[in-house]
Amino acid sequence: MQINVTLQTSHAAPCSAVDAYAALRPKQAVRRAVKGRTVVQESDYAAHSMLLLDGWAALSKTMPEGEVQIIDVMLPGDFALVGAEVAPVAAFTVEALTDISYLAVPLEHVNGPGPEHAELRRLFTALLVTTQARMSELLLRMGRSGACRVAYTLLELYVRLEQIGLIRNGRFRLPMNQHKIGEFTGLSNVHVCRTMRRFARDGLITNFDNQEISLNDLNALSDFAGVDLTRLRKEIFLRRPQ
């Protein structure tokens, strides 16, 4: 489904790719997908990029026997290079974890001669670098304990949501059940459940009935994850040159 609307950028970070694209293409068709829908299927034809406006989406790979590994979670303002003109095959599946709105950005919208096109290319390139940075952080922990992987996942989501103003009173909505967290961390549902219960029992997190969670002890979770939050923020967020 796609609808022609004037782009809104309420959840995007200042000077974001969404802002730059909205200035260039203010009436670009916005597409929508309901929770659980597959937006792009791995190995299908794709020669476009994706810019998420609202909601959460998962990028995943699937083994021949059906096992799924989520390789990244997109939040509002995030960018994914789904396919390219000389490589028009989707390298991953894109699934809506919530109802989402997004832009399918064709190559010709980025490759214009003007300075606004150059700025958009610069921002998209920077977003690809930050995506690689956070994917590398999770990959680094795949051989570590379940507590390490779950703690890192919660912290990464927390700092990213904080950056775009979606933390409220220390709480945020986590629309990923234990199965999805397991697909992201490479853990079984049982292992995720035990780890989350342990964190809750020790007072590190609080789970609420409406899919909300609070992280009560960032330092303790950082110790489990083996991460320095200050350094992580520097690596996974865009920064304007001083």
N, CA, C and O of each residue as an XYZ file, in Angstrom:
968
protein
N       0.851     -1.191      0.000
C       0.000      0.000      0.000
C       0.883      1.236      0.000
O       1.856      1.288      0.752
N       0.571      2.241     -0.827
C       1.317      3.479     -0.779
C       0.371      4.652     -0.911
O      -0.643      4.587     -1.606
N       0.732      5.741     -0.217
C      -0.125      6.911     -0.150
C       0.731      8.132     -0.411
O       1.841      8.232      0.111
N       0.235      9.058     -1.208
C       0.957     10.297     -1.425
C       0.635     11.267     -0.288
O      -0.512     11.683     -0.125
N       1.643     11.619      0.488
C       1.457     12.543      1.603
C       2.680     13.446      1.674
O       3.734     13.147      1.111
N       2.512     14.559      2.380
C       3.668     15.391      2.686
C       4.416     14.748      3.828
O       3.812     14.423      4.851
N       5.708     14.555      3.686
C       6.491     13.821      4.668
C       6.516     14.529      6.000
O       6.684     15.747      6.071
N       6.348     13.754      7.057
C       6.488     14.239      8.425
C       7.731     13.611      9.029
O       8.030     12.449      8.754
N       8.457     14.354      9.843
C       9.742     13.876     10.342
C       9.822     13.972     11.855
O      10.885     14.286     12.391
N       8.728     13.712     12.557
C       8.679     13.947     13.990
C       9.647     13.088     14.773
O      10.159     13.536     15.799
N       9.923     11.849     14.324
C      10.794     10.955     15.081
C      12.233     10.954     14.568
O      13.085     10.277     15.142
N      12.511     11.684     13.523
C      13.866     11.680     12.976
C      14.758     12.628     13.767
O      14.298     13.633     14.309
N      16.033     12.289     13.823
C      16.991     13.144     14.503
C      17.200     14.426     13.706
O      16.980     14.439     12.495
N      17.628     15.521     14.375
C      17.877     16.773     13.662
C      18.870     16.564     12.521
O      19.801     15.767     12.636
N      18.660     17.292     11.413
C      19.546     17.206     10.243
C      19.658     15.760      9.762
O      20.740     15.321      9.373
N      18.555     15.023      9.786
C      18.587     13.607      9.439
C      18.402     13.397      7.960
O      18.105     14.328      7.213
N      18.586     12.140      7.541
C      18.340     11.778      6.156
C      16.871     11.969      5.800
O      16.557     12.314      4.661
N      15.972     11.753      6.742
C      14.545     11.977      6.482
C      14.304     13.446      6.160
O      13.583     13.760      5.213
N      14.903     14.356      6.940
C      14.761     15.778      6.660
C      15.293     16.123      5.267
O      14.649     16.843      4.504
N      16.474     15.600      4.952
C      17.099     15.899      3.664
C      16.256     15.366      2.514
O      16.088     16.039      1.497
N      15.724     14.150      2.677
C      14.911     13.564      1.608
C      13.575     14.286      1.478
O      13.071     14.486      0.373
N      13.005     14.678      2.624
C      11.732     15.401      2.591
C      11.883     16.737      1.873
O      10.974     17.165      1.160
N      13.023     17.397      2.055
C      13.268     18.662      1.370
C      13.399     18.455     -0.134
O      13.000     19.311     -0.924
N      13.959     17.317     -0.523
C      14.185     17.027     -1.931
C      12.928     16.487     -2.606
O      12.637     16.828     -3.752
N      12.180     15.639     -1.884
C      10.988     14.993     -2.441
C       9.834     15.095     -1.446
O       9.446     14.090     -0.850
N       9.277     16.302     -1.255
C       8.265     16.495     -0.197
C       6.968     15.721     -0.413
O       6.235     15.480      0.546
N       6.672     15.331     -1.636
C       5.423     14.614     -1.913
C       5.666     13.178     -2.362
O       4.843     12.584     -3.058
N       6.801     12.632     -1.957
C       7.113     11.242     -2.297
C       6.087     10.300     -1.660
O       5.645     10.530     -0.534
N       5.714      9.248     -2.377
C       4.734      8.288     -1.875
C       5.265      7.562     -0.646
O       6.344      6.970     -0.679
N       4.498      7.613      0.434
C       4.845      6.908      1.667
C       4.135      5.559      1.674
O       2.923      5.486      1.469
N       4.884      4.511      1.906
C       4.313      3.169      1.950
C       4.069      2.756      3.394
O       4.747      3.219      4.311
N       3.106      1.892      3.575
C       2.757      1.426      4.920
C       2.663     -0.095      4.935
O       2.319     -0.721      3.932
N       2.974     -0.674      6.083
C       2.847     -2.124      6.249
C       2.403     -2.396      7.676
O       2.845     -1.723      8.607
N       1.535     -3.377      7.848
C       1.046     -3.719      9.176
C       2.038     -4.652      9.869
O       2.872     -5.288      9.224
N       1.933     -4.718     11.159
C       2.798     -5.578     11.964
C       2.771     -7.016     11.437
O       1.702     -7.572     11.185
N       3.951     -7.605     11.275
C       4.074     -8.983     10.824
C       4.194     -9.155      9.323
O       4.481    -10.254      8.846
N       3.980     -8.090      8.574
C       4.043     -8.214      7.115
C       5.500     -8.236      6.635
O       6.346     -7.508      7.155
N       5.776     -9.076      5.643
C       7.079     -9.086      4.986
C       7.075     -8.021      3.903
O       6.317     -8.105      2.936
N       7.923     -7.026      4.072
C       7.992     -5.905      3.137
C       8.883     -6.261      1.950
O       8.560     -5.940      0.807
N      10.000     -6.922      2.224
C      10.926     -7.384      1.197
C      11.318     -8.810      1.551
O      11.600     -9.101      2.713
N      11.341     -9.695      0.576
C      11.742    -11.076      0.803
C      13.172    -11.277      0.324
O      13.526    -10.878     -0.785
N      13.976    -11.888      1.154
C      15.358    -12.216      0.789
C      15.407    -12.910     -0.565
O      14.619    -13.815     -0.838
N      16.336    -12.481     -1.406
C      16.598    -13.024     -2.749
C      15.634    -12.539     -3.820
O      15.821    -12.853     -4.995
N      14.603    -11.779     -3.445
C      13.710    -11.219     -4.461
C      14.392    -10.042     -5.164
O      15.397     -9.518     -4.684
N      13.844     -9.642     -6.285
C      14.360     -8.481     -6.998
C      14.182     -7.231     -6.143
O      13.115     -7.012     -5.569
N      15.215     -6.423     -6.063
C      15.147     -5.152     -5.338
C      16.262     -4.254     -5.834
O      17.427     -4.651     -5.859
N      15.903     -3.044     -6.229
C      16.904     -2.080     -6.700
C      16.638     -0.722     -6.063
O      16.694      0.314     -6.726
N      16.348     -0.746     -4.768
C      16.010      0.489     -4.066
C      16.556      0.453     -2.641
O      17.030     -0.578     -2.164
N      16.478      1.582     -1.986
C      16.817      1.675     -0.571
C      15.536      1.897      0.223
O      14.477      2.162     -0.346
N      15.643      1.786      1.532
C      14.478      1.942      2.394
C      14.805      2.926      3.504
O      15.828      2.802      4.177
N      13.928      3.901      3.687
C      14.076      4.906      4.740
C      12.852      4.799      5.642
O      11.733      5.081      5.214
N      13.066      4.393      6.886
C      11.945      4.148      7.800
C      11.501      5.456      8.451
O      12.308      6.181      9.033
N      10.211      5.742      8.342
C       9.654      6.961      8.925
C       9.096      6.730     10.309
O       9.267      7.563     11.200
N       8.425      5.597     10.498
C       7.781      5.342     11.789
C       7.677      3.835     12.010
O       7.472      3.074     11.065
N       7.821      3.410     13.275
C       7.703      2.002     13.622
C       9.052      1.291     13.664
O      10.108      1.906     13.513
N       8.985     -0.030     13.876
C      10.174     -0.889     13.965
C      10.122     -1.929     12.849
O       9.055     -2.450     12.525
N      11.273     -2.224     12.269
C      11.372     -3.269     11.244
C      12.610     -4.107     11.504
O      13.615     -3.602     12.006
N      12.539     -5.391     11.162
C      13.660     -6.308     11.346
C      14.230     -6.710      9.999
O      13.489     -7.030      9.070
N      15.555     -6.692      9.899
C      16.259     -7.236      8.741
C      16.770     -8.608      9.139
O      17.407     -8.746     10.183
N      16.507     -9.623      8.333
C      16.862    -10.982      8.749
C      17.336    -11.834      7.587
O      17.061    -11.542      6.423
N      18.063    -12.904      7.930
C      18.487    -13.952      7.011
C      17.872    -15.266      7.489
O      17.619    -15.445      8.680
N      17.635    -16.179      6.553
C      17.000    -17.450      6.889
C      17.836    -18.609      6.385
O      18.243    -18.637      5.224
N      18.092    -19.575      7.275
C      18.790    -20.792      6.904
C      17.867    -21.694      6.081
O      16.648    -21.550      6.166
N      18.420    -22.630      5.280
C      17.574    -23.517      4.461
C      16.541    -24.289      5.281
O      15.447    -24.567      4.790
N      16.878    -24.638      6.530
C      15.929    -25.382      7.351
C      14.916    -24.484      8.043
O      14.050    -24.968      8.772
N      15.019    -23.170      7.817
C      14.011    -22.248      8.338
C      14.422    -21.417      9.534
O      13.662    -20.545      9.954
N      15.597    -21.652     10.099
C      16.039    -20.864     11.243
C      16.327    -19.432     10.812
O      16.991    -19.199      9.802
N      15.819    -18.473     11.588
C      15.930    -17.056     11.249
C      16.919    -16.360     12.173
O      16.929    -16.596     13.381
N      17.754    -15.497     11.590
C      18.656    -14.650     12.366
C      18.374    -13.202     11.996
O      18.603    -12.791     10.859
N      17.875    -12.426     12.962
C      17.715    -10.983     12.739
C      19.090    -10.345     12.802
O      19.811    -10.515     13.785
N      19.457     -9.609     11.757
C      20.787     -9.007     11.709
C      20.778     -7.529     12.085
O      21.824     -6.956     12.389
N      19.600     -6.913     12.066
C      19.497     -5.522     12.497
C      18.040     -5.185     12.742
O      17.138     -5.782     12.154
N      17.825     -4.211     13.628
C      16.486     -3.688     13.891
C      16.476     -2.230     13.470
O      17.275     -1.431     13.958
N      15.572     -1.884     12.565
C      15.440     -0.504     12.111
C      14.461      0.251     12.996
O      13.399     -0.261     13.351
N      14.836      1.475     13.344
C      14.001      2.387     14.109
C      13.728      3.619     13.253
O      14.373      3.792     12.218
N      12.789      4.485     13.654
C      12.482      5.661     12.835
C      13.726      6.475     12.479
O      14.544      6.799     13.340
N      13.846      6.793     11.195
C      14.994      7.542     10.708
C      16.100      6.686     10.150
O      17.043      7.214      9.560
N      16.019      5.366     10.317
C      17.072      4.470      9.841
C      16.951      4.221      8.338
O      15.880      4.352      7.746
N      18.084      3.858      7.748
C      18.217      3.655      6.313
C      18.791      2.273      6.043
O      19.707      1.832      6.737
N      18.260      1.591      5.041
C      18.794      0.283      4.641
C      18.943      0.243      3.127
O      18.027      0.614      2.393
N      20.089     -0.206      2.674
C      20.332     -0.398      1.247
C      19.845     -1.800      0.890
O      20.557     -2.783      1.097
N      18.643     -1.883      0.361
C      18.011     -3.178      0.099
C      18.584     -3.832     -1.151
O      18.872     -5.029     -1.158
N      18.746     -3.049     -2.199
C      19.295     -3.553     -3.445
C      19.875     -2.405     -4.238
O      19.640     -1.244     -3.901
N      20.625     -2.698     -5.279
C      21.256     -1.668     -6.099
C      21.128     -2.041     -7.566
O      20.819     -3.184     -7.900
N      21.365     -1.073     -8.438
C      21.185     -1.290     -9.873
C      22.054     -2.427    -10.389
O      21.615     -3.215    -11.226
N      23.284     -2.516     -9.894
C      24.187     -3.566    -10.363
C      24.157     -4.796     -9.452
O      24.867     -5.770     -9.702
N      23.351     -4.755     -8.414
C      23.153     -5.908     -7.524
C      21.690     -5.902     -7.075
O      21.405     -5.689     -5.897
N      20.758     -6.137     -8.011
C      19.328     -5.966     -7.721
C      18.669     -7.166     -7.046
O      17.599     -7.607     -7.464
N      19.294     -7.679     -6.028
C      18.757     -8.819     -5.284
C      18.773     -8.483     -3.800
O      19.808     -8.088     -3.263
N      17.644     -8.634     -3.139
C      17.577     -8.331     -1.712
C      18.449     -9.302     -0.924
O      18.286    -10.518     -1.027
N      19.369     -8.761     -0.143
C      20.284     -9.600      0.630
C      19.660    -10.071      1.933
O      20.231    -10.918      2.620
N      18.497     -9.534      2.284
C      17.847     -9.894      3.547
C      16.343     -9.679      3.413
O      15.873     -9.024      2.483
N      15.609    -10.240      4.353
C      14.168    -10.026      4.450
C      13.912     -8.835      5.364
O      14.603     -8.652      6.367
N      12.923     -8.032      5.016
C      12.497     -6.923      5.871
C      11.089     -7.236      6.371
O      10.162     -7.401      5.578
N      10.939     -7.315      7.684
C       9.637     -7.609      8.307
C       9.236     -6.471      9.231
O      10.062     -5.961      9.989
N       7.990     -6.077      9.170
C       7.471     -5.047     10.061
C       7.246     -5.641     11.452
O       6.415     -6.534     11.619
N       7.977     -5.153     12.439
C       7.776     -5.596     13.821
C       6.607     -4.874     14.476
O       6.026     -5.365     15.444
N       6.266     -3.701     13.941
C       5.071     -2.952     14.319
C       4.454     -2.451     13.012
O       5.017     -2.680     11.941
N       3.332     -1.787     13.084
C       2.864     -1.064     11.912
C       3.941     -0.035     11.550
O       4.444      0.666     12.427
N       4.289      0.056     10.282
C       5.360      0.963      9.877
C       4.927      1.834      8.705
O       4.004      1.501      7.962
N       5.621      2.956      8.563
C       5.561      3.759      7.346
C       6.990      3.978      6.891
O       7.893      4.170      7.706
N       7.189      3.946      5.572
C       8.554      4.006      5.062
C       8.565      4.530      3.635
O       7.527      4.639      2.982
N       9.764      4.850      3.169
C       9.968      5.277      1.794
C      10.824      4.261      1.073
O      11.842      3.820      1.605
N      10.429      3.885     -0.126
C      11.284      3.113     -1.014
C      11.998      4.126     -1.906
O      11.367      4.770     -2.744
N      13.302      4.268     -1.729
C      14.068      5.325     -2.389
C      14.762      4.754     -3.619
O      15.694      3.963     -3.476
N      14.338      5.129     -4.821
C      15.000      4.632     -6.027
C      16.329      5.335     -6.250
O      16.562      6.436     -5.749
N      17.179      4.689     -6.997
C      18.527      5.205     -7.231
C      18.520      6.606     -7.829
O      19.346      7.441     -7.463
N      17.595      6.867     -8.746
C      17.604      8.157     -9.430
C      17.298      9.330     -8.507
O      17.635     10.471     -8.825
N      16.666      9.065     -7.372
C      16.390     10.142     -6.426
C      17.639     10.579     -5.664
O      17.661     11.648     -5.056
N      18.656      9.761     -5.701
C      19.870     10.039     -4.937
C      20.993     10.560     -5.825
O      21.877     11.276     -5.355
N      20.961     10.206     -7.098
C      22.100     10.464     -7.981
C      21.996     11.739     -8.806
O      22.626     11.842     -9.859
N      21.213     12.711     -8.351
C      21.126     13.971     -9.072
C      22.391     14.801     -8.941
O      23.251     14.502     -8.113
N      22.508     15.846     -9.756
C      23.739     16.645     -9.783
C      23.805     17.748     -8.736
O      24.881     18.291     -8.486
N      22.688     18.089     -8.125
C      22.643     19.244     -7.235
C      23.289     19.000     -5.878
O      23.535     17.855     -5.499
N      23.567     20.093     -5.137
C      24.164     19.957     -3.805
C      23.260     19.228     -2.822
O      23.748     18.576     -1.899
N      21.943     19.332     -3.011
C      21.029     18.627     -2.124
C      21.134     17.108     -2.327
O      20.967     16.339     -1.380
N      21.410     16.686     -3.557
C      21.629     15.264     -3.811
C      22.943     14.804     -3.172
O      23.019     13.712     -2.609
N      23.952     15.630     -3.264
C      25.242     15.295     -2.648
C      25.100     15.168     -1.135
O      25.702     14.283     -0.527
N      24.313     16.042     -0.529
C      24.101     15.966      0.918
C      23.350     14.698      1.290
O      23.652     14.068      2.303
N      22.373     14.324      0.475
C      21.621     13.103      0.742
C      22.525     11.881      0.633
O      22.449     10.981      1.470
N      23.379     11.836     -0.387
C      24.316     10.720     -0.520
C      25.260     10.662      0.678
O      25.593      9.580      1.161
N      25.686     11.821      1.150
C      26.591     11.865      2.300
C      25.912     11.303      3.556
O      26.521     10.554      4.319
N      24.656     11.672      3.755
C      23.930     11.184      4.919
C      23.650      9.681      4.811
O      23.800      8.953      5.792
N      23.245      9.218      3.631
C      22.977      7.795      3.461
C      24.248      6.976      3.686
O      24.203      5.917      4.312
N      25.370      7.462      3.181
C      26.642      6.759      3.393
C      26.982      6.695      4.871
O      27.419      5.656      5.368
N      26.784      7.800      5.571
C      27.069      7.824      7.008
C      26.155      6.870      7.766
O      26.591      6.209      8.708
N      24.890      6.793      7.361
C      23.964      5.861      8.018
C      24.369      4.415      7.791
O      24.213      3.584      8.685
N      24.886      4.100      6.612
C      25.380      2.745      6.370
C      26.560      2.429      7.290
O      26.681      1.305      7.777
N      27.429      3.413      7.529
C      28.567      3.205      8.432
C      28.084      2.941      9.852
O      28.591      2.037     10.516
N      27.107      3.720     10.332
C      26.611      3.512     11.697
C      25.866      2.184     11.818
O      25.906      1.544     12.869
N      25.188      1.767     10.746
C      24.535      0.452     10.758
C      25.577     -0.646     10.885
O      25.409     -1.575     11.674
N      26.647     -0.546     10.116
C      27.723     -1.531     10.213
C      28.330     -1.541     11.605
O      28.703     -2.600     12.112
N      28.433     -0.379     12.226
C      29.022     -0.294     13.564
C      28.188     -1.061     14.579
O      28.732     -1.817     15.383
N      26.870     -0.874     14.548
C      26.048     -1.571     15.547
C      25.930     -3.061     15.233
O      25.864     -3.881     16.149
N      25.902     -3.425     13.936
C      25.874     -4.843     13.591
C      27.167     -5.525     14.033
O      27.145     -6.679     14.462
N      28.280     -4.823     13.932
C      29.567     -5.375     14.363
C      29.598     -5.582     15.865
O      30.170     -6.559     16.349
N      28.982     -4.662     16.610
C      28.946     -4.789     18.074
C      28.195     -6.055     18.488
O      28.640     -6.785     19.374
N      27.057     -6.309     17.844
C      26.295     -7.508     18.183
C      27.048     -8.764     17.753
O      27.099     -9.743     18.497
N      27.631     -8.739     16.560
C      28.391     -9.894     16.069
C      29.551    -10.211     17.009
O      29.869    -11.378     17.236
N      30.175     -9.180     17.549
C      31.286     -9.354     18.477
C      30.876    -10.180     19.700
O      31.703    -10.868     20.299
N      29.603    -10.104     20.061
C      29.126    -10.763     21.288
C      28.445    -12.098     21.034
O      27.949    -12.717     21.976
N      28.405    -12.558     19.792
C      27.692    -13.786     19.485
C      28.310    -15.022     20.153
O      27.610    -16.009     20.380
N      29.584    -14.981     20.463
C      30.201    -16.110     21.142
C      30.211    -15.971     22.651
O      30.771    -16.813     23.352
N      29.591    -14.909     23.155
C      29.584    -14.643     24.589
C      28.319    -15.211     25.240
O      27.498    -15.853     24.584
N      28.186    -14.961     26.526
C      27.060    -15.501     27.295
C      25.740    -14.887     26.844
O      25.709    -13.836     26.204
N      24.650    -15.569     27.196
C      23.332    -15.033     26.903
C      23.093    -13.714     27.603
O      22.471    -12.816     27.036
N      23.582    -13.580     28.840
C      23.420    -12.330     29.579
C      24.113    -11.184     28.856
O      23.594    -10.069     28.811
N      25.283    -11.458     28.294
C      26.020    -10.446     27.541
C      25.215     -9.991     26.329
O      25.087     -8.791     26.085
N      24.677    -10.932     25.574
C      23.967    -10.601     24.337
C      22.645     -9.882     24.604
O      22.313     -8.916     23.918
N      21.893    -10.350     25.596
C      20.614     -9.710     25.908
C      20.850     -8.314     26.479
O      20.151     -7.369     26.113
N      21.830     -8.179     27.370
C      22.129     -6.864     27.942
C      22.532     -5.881     26.848
O      22.090     -4.732     26.842
N      23.377     -6.343     25.916
C      23.783     -5.447     24.832
C      22.576     -5.029     23.987
O      22.440     -3.856     23.640
N      21.717     -5.968     23.661
C      20.535     -5.660     22.856
C      19.668     -4.603     23.524
O      19.239     -3.654     22.869
N      19.405     -4.755     24.815
C      18.585     -3.784     25.546
C      19.248     -2.413     25.572
O      18.581     -1.392     25.412
N      20.563     -2.394     25.773
C      21.279     -1.117     25.836
C      21.320     -0.432     24.472
O      21.127      0.780     24.379
N      21.569     -1.204     23.419
C      21.609     -0.595     22.086
C      20.266      0.044     21.745
O      20.214      1.182     21.279
N      19.184     -0.690     21.977
C      17.864     -0.153     21.689
C      17.590      1.079     22.547
O      17.014      2.055     22.066
N      17.996      1.040     23.803
C      17.768      2.163     24.712
C      18.446      3.435     24.198
O      17.797      4.475     24.087
N      19.736      3.364     23.884
C      20.451      4.580     23.478
C      19.963      5.076     22.125
O      19.948      6.284     21.886
N      19.563      4.172     21.234
C      19.041      4.603     19.937
C      17.685      5.282     20.082
O      17.424      6.299     19.440
N      16.820      4.717     20.928
C      15.516      5.336     21.157
C      15.660      6.655     21.906
O      14.911      7.598     21.652
N      16.606      6.726     22.814
C      16.881      7.966     23.536
C      17.277      9.073     22.565
O      16.860     10.221     22.713
N      18.084      8.715     21.571
C      18.575      9.677     20.583
C      17.444     10.309     19.791
O      17.548     11.470     19.396
N      16.359      9.567     19.547
C      15.252     10.086     18.741
C      14.044     10.450     19.608
O      12.938     10.619     19.095
N      14.257     10.570     20.911
C      13.223     11.077     21.800
C      12.100     10.119     22.117
O      10.983     10.555     22.395
N      12.366      8.809     22.083
C      11.316      7.827     22.349
C      11.500      7.093     23.679
O      10.977      5.995     23.873
N      12.247      7.712     24.584
C      12.321      7.228     25.967
C      11.458      8.153     26.814
O      11.641      9.370     26.783
N      10.531      7.595     27.561
C       9.627      8.387     28.407
C       9.781      7.953     29.861
O       9.465      6.817     30.215
N      10.267      8.866     30.697
C      10.459      8.572     32.119
C      11.296      7.307     32.325
O      11.026      6.497     33.211
N      12.309      7.166     31.487
C      13.197      6.013     31.588
C      12.631      4.732     31.012
O      13.266      3.681     31.103
N      11.448      4.799     30.419
C      10.791      3.613     29.877
C      10.672      3.711     28.365
O      10.607      4.807     27.808
N      10.644      2.556     27.703
C      10.405      2.535     26.268
C       9.601      1.303     25.903
O       9.593      0.302     26.619
N       8.923      1.405     24.766
C       8.140      0.289     24.253
C       9.077     -0.677     23.560
O       9.906     -0.272     22.744
N       8.947     -1.963     23.885
C       9.766     -3.010     23.279
C       8.835     -3.987     22.565
O       8.385     -4.961     23.168
N       8.541     -3.740     21.290
C       7.586     -4.589     20.559
C       8.216     -5.859     20.002
O       7.880     -6.305     18.905
N       9.130     -6.431     20.769
C       9.777     -7.692     20.372
C       9.538     -8.701     21.493
O       9.945     -8.480     22.634
N       8.877     -9.810     21.161
C       8.679    -10.848     22.173
C       9.970    -11.644     22.353
O      10.975    -11.367     21.698
N       9.935    -12.626     23.238
C      11.146    -13.402     23.525
C      11.645    -14.133     22.278
O      12.849    -14.308     22.092
N      10.719    -14.554     21.437
C      11.114    -15.243     20.205
C      11.929    -14.314     19.305
O      12.971    -14.710     18.783
N      11.457    -13.085     19.125
C      12.166    -12.129     18.271
C      13.499    -11.714     18.886
O      14.491    -11.562     18.174
N      13.526    -11.530     20.204
C      14.797    -11.213     20.863
C      15.774    -12.369     20.675
O      16.970    -12.155     20.480
N      15.258    -13.590     20.733
C      16.093    -14.762     20.501
C      16.648    -14.790     19.090
O      17.810    -15.142     18.886
N      15.823    -14.419     18.106
C      16.307    -14.373     16.724
C      17.379    -13.302     16.550
O      18.275    -13.449     15.720
N      17.292    -12.236     17.322
C      18.273    -11.157     17.238
C      19.576    -11.521     17.936
O      20.656    -11.175     17.457
N      19.481    -12.215     19.059
C      20.664    -12.523     19.865
C      21.244    -13.902     19.584
O      22.328    -14.228     20.068
N      20.529    -14.722     18.799
C      20.997    -16.084     18.546
C      20.781    -17.014     19.717
O      21.521    -17.982     19.887
N      19.760    -16.728     20.538
C      19.461    -17.526     21.729
C      18.084    -18.168     21.604
O      17.239    -17.704     20.838
N      17.866    -19.237     22.362
C      16.552    -19.880     22.398
C      15.582    -19.036     23.219
O      15.990    -18.195     24.020
N      14.282    -19.279     23.000
C      13.264    -18.585     23.798
C      13.484    -18.805     25.283
O      13.364    -17.876     26.081
N      13.808    -20.041     25.651
C      14.012    -20.376     27.064
C      15.175    -19.586     27.641
O      15.092    -19.075     28.758
N      16.252    -19.487     26.884
C      17.432    -18.760     27.369
C      17.120    -17.277     27.529
O      17.528    -16.661     28.514
N      16.402    -16.701     26.573
C      16.014    -15.298     26.679
C      15.129    -15.082     27.895
O      15.321    -14.128     28.649
N      14.152    -15.978     28.087
C      13.228    -15.863     29.226
C      13.980    -15.910     30.543
O      13.727    -15.087     31.423
N      14.890    -16.845     30.698
C      15.651    -16.968     31.941
C      16.508    -15.734     32.190
O      16.614    -15.258     33.320
N      17.116    -15.222     31.130
C      17.984    -14.058     31.285
C      17.177    -12.824     31.665
O      17.580    -12.074     32.553
N      16.051    -12.606     31.010
C      15.211    -11.452     31.325
C      14.669    -11.550     32.744
O      14.607    -10.547     33.455
N      14.271    -12.769     33.169
C      13.794    -12.941     34.541
C      14.898    -12.663     35.550
O      14.657    -12.066     36.599
N      16.103    -13.098     35.226
C      17.240    -12.836     36.118
C      17.491    -11.340     36.252
O      17.690    -10.837     37.358
N      17.481    -10.624     35.119
C      17.688     -9.180     35.169
C      16.590     -8.498     35.983
O      16.859     -7.579     36.756
N      15.346     -8.960     35.800
C      14.233     -8.368     36.548
C      14.353     -8.677     38.037
O      14.137     -7.803     38.877
N      14.694     -9.915     38.358
C      14.843    -10.316     39.766
C      15.937     -9.514     40.466
O      15.819     -9.186     41.646
N      17.006     -9.200     39.725
C      18.112     -8.446     40.298
C      17.890     -6.938     40.250
O      18.755     -6.166     40.663
N      16.736     -6.524     39.749
C      16.409     -5.103     39.739
C      17.029     -4.311     38.610
O      16.993     -3.081     38.619
N      17.601     -5.006     37.630
C      18.261     -4.291     36.533
C      17.260     -3.763     35.517
O      17.501     -2.736     34.883
N      16.136     -4.461     35.358
C      15.088     -4.030     34.438
C      13.737     -4.199     35.121
O      13.610     -4.928     36.105
N      12.729     -3.514     34.585
C      11.346     -3.723     34.996
C      10.502     -3.882     33.750
O      10.541     -3.032     32.860
N       9.732     -4.968     33.675
C       8.818     -5.190     32.561
C       7.423     -4.729     32.960
O       6.967     -5.002     34.070
N       6.748     -4.032     32.056
C       5.400     -3.558     32.304
C       4.427     -4.290     31.382
O       4.840     -4.919     30.408
N       3.150     -4.204     31.692
C       2.148     -4.995     30.980
C       1.925     -4.545     29.538
O       1.448     -5.336     28.724
N       2.253     -3.309     29.204
C       1.936     -2.743     27.885
C       3.145     -2.764     26.947
O       3.341     -1.836     26.161
N       3.953     -3.824     27.030
C       5.146     -3.988     26.195
C       6.205     -2.934     26.491
O       7.104     -2.717     25.678
N       6.111     -2.279     27.639
C       7.121     -1.306     28.007
C       8.124     -1.926     28.962
O       7.817     -2.868     29.691
N       9.333     -1.376     28.941
C      10.409     -1.863     29.790
C      11.220     -0.666     30.257
O      11.340      0.324     29.535
N      11.769     -0.747     31.440
C      12.703      0.276     31.917
C      14.011     -0.406     32.269
O      14.027     -1.518     32.797
N      15.113      0.280     31.966
C      16.442     -0.202     32.336
C      16.859      0.572     33.583
O      17.112      1.775     33.523
N      16.926     -0.123     34.700
C      17.113      0.544     35.987
C      18.564      0.739     36.390
O      18.865      1.581     37.236
N      19.466     -0.031     35.792
C      20.883      0.055     36.159
C      21.728     -0.088     34.905
O      22.154     -1.187     34.548
N      21.965      1.040     34.240
C      22.719      1.015     32.988
C      24.152      0.546     33.199
O      24.727     -0.117     32.336
N      24.730      0.890     34.348
C      26.116      0.486     34.609
C      26.241     -1.027     34.734
O      27.159     -1.628     34.175
N      25.317     -1.639     35.468
C      25.371     -3.094     35.637
C      25.132     -3.800     34.304
O      25.819     -4.770     33.981
N      24.156     -3.312     33.527
C      23.887     -3.913     32.222
C      25.086     -3.728     31.285
O      25.394     -4.610     30.484
N      25.753     -2.582     31.390
C      26.949     -2.340     30.573
C      28.061     -3.308     30.926
O      28.809     -3.753     30.055
N      28.168     -3.637     32.224
C      29.178     -4.619     32.647
C      28.870     -5.990     32.045
O      29.769     -6.674     31.556
N      27.596     -6.388     32.082
C      27.210     -7.667     31.466
C      27.519     -7.656     29.966
O      28.018     -8.638     29.416
N      27.213     -6.520     29.311
C      27.364     -6.431     27.853
C      28.805     -6.199     27.431
O      29.155     -6.419     26.272
N      29.647     -5.757     28.363
C      31.026     -5.430     28.010
C      31.105     -4.253     27.059
O      31.843     -4.285     26.074
N      30.334     -3.208     27.360
C      30.253     -2.064     26.456
C      30.401     -0.762     27.232
O      29.940     -0.647     28.368
N      31.043      0.208     26.613
C      31.142      1.563     27.129
C      30.096      2.387     26.376
O      30.218      2.588     25.167
N      29.066      2.864     27.085
C      27.966      3.540     26.414
C      28.399      4.835     25.731
O      27.862      5.192     24.683
N      29.360      5.532     26.314
C      29.839      6.766     25.693
C      30.476      6.465     24.339
O      30.209      7.151     23.352
N      31.315      5.441     24.300
C      31.947      5.058     23.036
C      30.916      4.537     22.050
O      30.983      4.842     20.859
N      29.950      3.742     22.544
C      28.924      3.196     21.656
C      28.136      4.316     20.989
O      27.880      4.269     19.786
N      27.753      5.323     21.768
C      27.007      6.444     21.200
C      27.803      7.144     20.103
O      27.240      7.544     19.084
N      29.108      7.294     20.309
C      29.944      7.956     19.311
C      30.014      7.160     18.014
O      30.112      7.739     16.932
N      29.962      5.838     18.121
C      30.131      4.979     16.947
C      28.847      4.785     16.147
O      28.905      4.613     14.929
N      27.692      4.809     16.806
C      26.466      4.441     16.097
C      25.551      5.618     15.786
O      24.470      5.429     15.229
N      25.973      6.836     16.141
C      25.153      8.017     15.820
C      25.887      8.934     14.862
O      27.115      9.015     14.878
N      25.122      9.626     14.025
C      25.712     10.617     13.135
C      26.162     11.827     13.935
O      25.510     12.235     14.896
N      27.289     12.391     13.522
C      27.798     13.617     14.154
C      28.201     14.594     13.064
O      28.855     14.220     12.091
N      27.812     15.832     13.233
C      28.225     16.869     12.304
C      29.674     17.270     12.595
O      30.058     17.354     13.762
N      30.496     17.523     11.547
C      31.864     17.979     11.784
C      31.869     19.281     12.576
O      31.031     20.156     12.361
N      32.822     19.394     13.492
C      32.938     20.593     14.316
C      33.544     21.732     13.500
O      33.725     22.834     14.019
